[in-house]
Amino acid sequence: MKKCPNCNNENPNGNLFCWKCGYDLAKVPSALPASPVQTLHAELAKQTSQPIQPVKKKKGTGCLISTIILLAVFGIAWLIVRPGVFTIQPIGALPEGVTFIYYSRGPEMPLFSSPDGLCLKIQGGVSLLCRMSALAAVTNLTDRIIIRLPYIRWAYLLSTGGMEFEQ
């Protein structure tokens, strides 16, 4: 379409004179034809009352997938390593107490355990003899220690069901 410089009227490219004011359009260069995409966009814009908006990519699905994968890897590692937490309350031989995390606990050993917790499970009570026997029985854990920590009271209480016994 040619635009008349005199009255701004749009005229078809083949017109030699403006339909509205009669201006000589031979002096006006013809506009470049619109590309098919521009033509289609213009037609769609005429048919709809709202402008065409680009489709936005949804965010957050990558984060969800990453979280699921991380949890799956952690779960598999947990099943393979089967870690356990063993806590020895401060007693005469270990005045500061100790907590350690070890790998490959057996099915008979709870996640949180201690000599007192094992005595409660086996005998229903804690005695010095049972405590020493439980300590002797768990000496095979020393070669499976992942990390050695200072005494952690809450881990001890979890192993004994919230009960605390004298040294």
C-alpha positions in Angstrom: 0.0 0.0 0.0 1.1 3.5 -0.8 0.5 6.2 1.8 -0.4 9.6 0.4 2.1 12.2 1.7 -0.6 14.9 1.3 -3.6 13.4 3.2 -2.1 10.2 4.7 -4.7 8.1 2.9 -3.7 4.4 2.2 -3.9 3.6 -1.5 -3.2 0.3 -3.3 0.2 0.0 -4.8 -1.1 0.2 -8.4 -2.8 3.6 -8.1 -1.1 6.5 -9.8 -3.2 9.1 -7.9 -4.6 9.3 -4.4 -8.3 8.4 -4.3 -9.0 11.0 -1.6 -7.2 14.1 -2.7 -5.9 13.3 -6.2 -2.2 13.7 -5.3 0.2 12.3 -7.9 1.4 9.0 -6.3 4.0 8.3 -9.1 6.5 10.3 -7.0 5.9 8.2 -3.9 7.9 4.9 -3.7 5.7 1.9 -3.2 5.9 0.1 0.2 7.6 -3.3 0.4 5.1 -6.1 0.3 4.4 -7.6 3.8 5.9 -10.9 4.6 3.6 -13.9 5.0 4.1 -13.9 8.7 3.3 -10.2 9.0 0.2 -10.7 6.9 -0.9 -13.7 9.0 -0.3 -11.7 12.2 -2.3 -8.8 10.9 -5.2 -11.0 9.9 -5.2 -12.7 13.3 -5.0 -9.4 15.1 -8.1 -8.2 13.1 -10.0 -11.4 14.1 -9.2 -11.3 17.8 -9.8 -8.4 20.2 -6.7 -9.2 22.3 -3.2 -9.0 21.0 -1.3 -12.3 20.5 1.0 -13.1 23.4 3.9 -15.4 23.2 3.6 -18.7 25.1 5.6 -18.6 28.4 7.5 -21.6 29.5 6.5 -22.9 32.9 9.2 -22.6 35.5 9.7 -24.9 38.5 9.4 -28.3 36.9 13.1 -28.7 36.6 13.5 -28.0 40.4 10.8 -30.6 41.2 12.5 -33.2 39.1 15.9 -32.4 40.6 14.4 -32.8 44.1 12.8 -36.1 43.3 16.1 -37.4 41.8 18.0 -36.2 44.8 15.6 -37.9 47.2 15.8 -41.2 45.2 19.6 -41.2 45.3 19.6 -40.4 49.0 17.1 -43.2 49.6 19.1 -45.8 47.7 22.3 -44.7 49.5 20.5 -45.0 52.8 19.4 -48.6 52.0 22.9 -49.6 50.9 24.8 -47.9 53.7 22.2 -48.5 56.5 23.7 -46.0 58.9 23.1 -46.1 62.6 23.8 -43.7 65.5 25.3 -45.2 68.7 25.6 -43.1 71.8 27.5 -43.9 75.0 26.4 -41.8 77.9 29.2 -40.3 80.1 30.4 -43.1 82.4 33.6 -43.8 84.4 35.5 -45.2 81.4 34.3 -42.4 79.1 33.7 -39.4 81.3 32.7 -37.2 78.4 30.6 -39.8 76.5 30.6 -40.3 72.8 28.3 -40.5 69.8 29.3 -42.1 66.5 27.6 -42.7 63.2 28.4 -46.1 61.7 27.5 -48.0 58.5 25.8 -51.3 57.9 23.7 -51.7 61.0 21.9 -55.1 61.1 18.2 -55.4 61.3 18.4 -56.2 65.0 20.0 -52.9 65.7 17.7 -49.8 65.9 18.7 -46.6 64.1 19.4 -44.9 67.4 21.0 -47.2 70.0 23.1 -47.1 73.1 24.2 -49.7 75.7 21.3 -48.6 78.0 18.8 -48.8 75.1 20.0 -52.3 74.3 19.7 -53.4 77.9 16.1 -52.0 78.0 15.3 -54.0 74.9 16.9 -57.2 76.1 16.2 -57.2 79.9 13.6 -54.4 80.3 16.0 -52.6 82.7 19.6 -51.3 83.0 22.3 -52.7 85.3 26.0 -52.2 85.3 26.6 -55.8 84.2 24.2 -55.5 81.3 25.7 -52.1 80.3 29.2 -53.7 80.2 28.0 -56.7 78.2 26.3 -54.3 75.7 29.5 -52.3 75.4 31.5 -55.5 74.8 29.0 -56.7 72.2 29.2 -53.5 70.1 33.0 -53.4 69.8 32.6 -54.7 66.3 31.2 -51.3 65.4 34.5 -49.6 65.9 35.8 -50.6 62.4 32.6 -49.3 60.8 32.6 -45.8 62.2 31.8 -43.0 59.7 32.1 -40.1 62.0 32.9 -39.7 65.7 31.0 -37.0 67.6 30.8 -35.7 71.1 28.0 -37.0 73.4 24.6 -36.0 72.0 22.0 -36.2 74.7 19.0 -36.2 72.4 20.4 -39.2 70.5 20.8 -41.1 73.8 17.2 -40.2 74.9 15.9 -41.5 71.5 17.7 -44.8 72.1 16.2 -45.2 75.6 12.7 -44.0 74.8 13.2 -40.7 76.7 14.6 -42.4 79.9 17.9 -41.4 81.4 19.9 -43.6 83.8 22.6 -42.8 86.3 26.2 -43.4 85.5 
